[in-house]
Amino acid sequence: ILSAVRKYFDVTGDAEITFEANPDSISDKLLRRLRGEGFNRVSLGVQNDNDEMLKKLGRPHNYAQVLSAVQRIRKAGFKNLSLDLMYGLPGQTLTDWEKTLQHVLAINPEHMSCYGLKIEPNTPMYGYQDLLKLPDDDTQADMYLSAVEILKAHGFRQYEISNFARNGRYSRHNTSYWQQKSYIGFGPSAHSYDLYSRQWNTANLKTYIDHLNEGTLSFEKEELKPIDLYNEYVMTSLRTMWGMEKQKLEGEYAEFWEQVREQVRKYEDSGDLIEEGGRWRISEAGWVISDTILSDLFVV
């Protein structure tokens, strides 16, 4: 795959090339091969440090495998490691979550992603979620704010609602989404974006291969209207520390800006939005109600 990418595209020498892995799927042989091919960043799905909790979540690994995987990753020469964690888990307390953060921080990653548990339809937990003793909304909010404070104290900068990095090691991949840069995706179900439309390949593997053999591609396309582009700009930019650009709102999106100006002022007055350097961003206190802020600034 990388050989094909390098054949048809200009890949810079410092390109961020990431692979995602679960702790149980890491091997020395795999890591050596990927490192040799140019991969330089690993995103590891840790989720939690408690083996019983990992079983509840249906994860196939235990925490000992996490520690082993990290050792192998460092030994193979990877200097950019991101760890995924989840909070708001069944029976989890604020103290449990803070202990998890302290344990995982001892691994010394460059990047952390912390996500609240969302139980989606058609997942194993969906049918009996009322029995799970999930933390209530206030406790989840406390968990989130605690993560922000603990990670800040350990030198991490919160650059997006759920993402934290040391020494400017922001995920370039995800940041390109939030800053509305174009991207191209390969393979079944892969999405692409060219600033004006969104495309996605067929999800069916056989159909995808059949089309490739015929020299064609099977994909769908959605042309984005100005209102779609505005709403997407609000949603993606306000998720980050960079925020919305005042000049862009008053220029390119002036039609929609007039409809939400008063809402912006309201959140400024409450301290949930901050204007700084020609941009509006959500304050630390405002992160907890970010979904409400975003929905109030959307135009329908």
N, C-alpha and C positions, 0 to 999 in steps of 0.2 A: 504494500500500500504506500509506504513512504517513498519507495523508488519511483512509483508512478506519479506521486505528488511532486517530487523533485524534478521529474522529467517535464511536466507540463506547467509548473509554477515556479516563480522565483522564491526560494525559501531562504530567509536571512540567516546568518550564522548564529544569531542569538535568539532564534525563534523559540517560543515556548511550546514544547511538545509533551503533552500530558497523557498518561493512561490512568484509568480508574481500576482499582482492584479491591477485592475483599481479602481480609487477612489469611483466610484458609486457602487462597489460590496462589499465594506468593511462593516462588521457588528460586533458588540461586541461579539455576539455568535460565529461567525466564527473564530474570532481572539483568543478567549479563547480556543476553541477546537484545533486549530492549535498549539498554544503555549503549550498546555497540551500534545500534541503528539510529541513535540520536535522541531518544527520549530523555528528557531532563527534569521532569516533574511527575510526582506520584500523588494521586488522590486516594486515600485509604478510608474505606467505610468502617470506622470503629463502632460508632453508635453509642456504646456504653461500656463501662468497665466491670459490670456485674454479670457473671455467667448466667445466673437465674433470669435476669432481665433479658439477656440476649436470647435465651430459649423462648421466653414469652413473645419476643418479637419475631421468632422464626428464623433467627440468624444461625448459620451453620458453624460459626467460629466461637471461640472463647477468648478471654482477655490475654491469656498466656500466648495465644497465637498472634495477637496484636503486637505484643512486645517482641516476639520472634520475628515477625514480618518487618517491623521497623529496623531491627538490627540488620536484617538481610538487605533492606533498602539502602541503609547508610553504607554498609560494607560494599555494595555494588557501585557506590560513588554518587548517589543521588543527593543533591544538596538543597532540593526544594520539595518539601513534604507537606501535604495538606491532609488534615484529618477531619472527618465528618462525625458530628455528634448529634444526638437527639435528646430533647427534654420534653416534659409533659407526659412521661411514660406511666403505665399502670402502677399505682401504688407508690410512685416516686415522690419524695419530699424535697423541699428546697435544700435541706442539708445533704441529702443523697446527691443531688445535682452538683452542689458546690464541691463535694468530695470527688465526684467524677472529674470535674474540671481540673482540680489540683493534681489528681493522679495522671491525667492525660497530658497536662502541661509539663510533667516531669520527663515526657518523651522528647520535649523540645522541638516541636514542629515549627515550620515557617508560616504556616497558614492554618486557620481553623474555620470550619463552617458549623454553625449551631442552628438546628432546625427544630421547631415545635412539631410534635407528632400530629399528623392529620390522618384520620381514618377514612379511607376512600371506599365507595361502594365496590362490591365484588372482591373485597379483600377478606382474609380469614377473620379479622377482628370485627368486621362491620356488623355481623349478625348478633354479637353479644357485647357490644361496646358499653351498654348500660351496666354491665357487671364488672367492668374493668377497674373501677375506682380510679378514674383518671383525675389528675389535679384540676381544680376549677380554674376559671379564667384569671382570677386574681393571683392565684399561686403560679400559674404559667407566666403571667406578667412579671412577677417577682423573680422567677427563674431567669427570664430573659434579661432583666435589668442587672441581676447578679452576674450573669455571664459578661455583660458589657463592662462592668466595673472590674471584675477579676482579670479579664483579658487585658484591659487597659493597664492594670497594675503590673502585668507581665510583659509590657512593651508592644502589645498588639494595637493596631489602629483599626477601628471599625470603619470600613469604606463602603459597606452595603449593609442592609438590614440584618442579614444573617451571616455576614462574612467579615473576617478579621485577619490582618496580616502584619508581619514584622518586616521592618526594613524595606518597605515598599514592594513586598512580594505579592502584589495583588494578582489575582487570576486574570491573565490577559484574555482568556477565552470568554469568561463570564462578563468581564468588563466591556468587551466589544458589544455584547447584547445590550447592556445597560446604557452604553453611550451611543447606541443606535448606529453601529458600524455594519457594513455589509459582511455577509459570511456565506460560505457555501458548504453544503453537507453531502456526503457520499454514502450510498448504501440504502437498503430498505428503510422506509419511514424517515429518512434524514430530511431536515428542513434547511432551506436557504432563504436569504433575504437580500434584496438589492436596493434598499432604501425606498422603493416605491411599491413593491409587491412581495408576497411571500409564496414560496413554492415548497411542496413536500412530495417525496417519492412514494410510490406504492409501498404498502406495508407487507405485501405478499412476496416472499422470497423467490418462489418459482416464477411469478410474473416478472419480477425485477430481472432475473437471470435471462428469461426468454427474450425480454426486450433488449438486453445488452447483446445477446447473440444475434439479434436482428439489426443491431446498430442504432437502436432508438432508446428512448427513456419513457417510462410511464410515471407521470407526475401530475399533480393538480396545482392550480395557481389562483391566488387571491390578490386582486388589485386593491391597493389601499387608498381610500378616499382621504381628503385633507383632515376630516374629523377623526378618522382612524389614526392618522399619523400624529395628530395632536394628543389624543388620549394615550397613545403608546409612548409618546415623549414624556408626558406627565408621569405615567406609571413607572417607566424605566429610570428616568433621571432622578426622581424623588426617592428612589430606593437607595441612592448612593450619597456619599459625603459631598459630591460635587454639585448636586441639586439641579434646579432648572435655571436656565440662563434668561435673565430679564430681557435682554435685547432680542432674543429669539421669540419670546412670548409676545412682545410688543410689535415685532416685525412680521415674521413668517406666520405666526399664529394669532395675529391681532384680533381677528374675528371671534375666536373662541376665548381669548384673554379677557375681552370685555364682559363676557358672561360669568367669569369666575373671579374677577378682580376683588369683589367684596368678600368672597370666601377666603381668599388669600389674606386679606386684611384681618379677618376674624381670627385666623390661626396665628397671625403675627401678634395680635393683641394678647392671645392666650399663652404665647411663648412656645407654641408647638412648631411654628415655622420661623426661621431666622433669615433675614436678608443680609448678605455679606458679599462684598466684592462683585456686585452686579448679578448675584445669584440668590435663589431661595433654596434653602435646604431644611429638612426636618431636624428639629433639636433632639437631644438625647431623650428628654422627657416625652417628646412627640412620637418616638419610634413605637411606643406601645399602642398608639391609636393610628398608626400609619395607614391601615386599610380604610379607616373612616375618612382620613384626610384625602387620600387618593380618590375615593369614590365621590367626595364632595367637589373635587376639581375636574372630574370627568364631565364632558359635554355629550348629551344624548340627542 
